[in-house]
């Protein structure tokens, strides 16, 4: 299945196909981080996408229902993210299942 993922503030939209996952070994296969790296979009990931830091923190602006559910590990880590919002997710843990728009905060 194909989805559109838009990254703000650079306003770049990429088309992704579930059949192509995983792209690499950064985060869960099909995660926002996986998609960003494959498309040369800069999204920090100091821990390599292992849910051990918050550098891949993103804010979901549209399509939150098109992301995998947040697990306890992600929820615990997010509490430490600078600029935390009710729409925050970790890019390494958020698997895309439909169209989504995310903002990469400048912190």
PyMOL commands that set and color helices and strands:
alter all, ss='L'
color gray80, all
select helices_A, chain A and resi 18-20+32-38+64-66+72-78
alter helices_A, ss='H'
color red, helices_A
select strands_A, chain A and resi 2-8+12-17+57-62+88-90+100-103
alter strands_A, ss='S'
color yellow, strands_A
deselect
rebuild
show_as cartoon
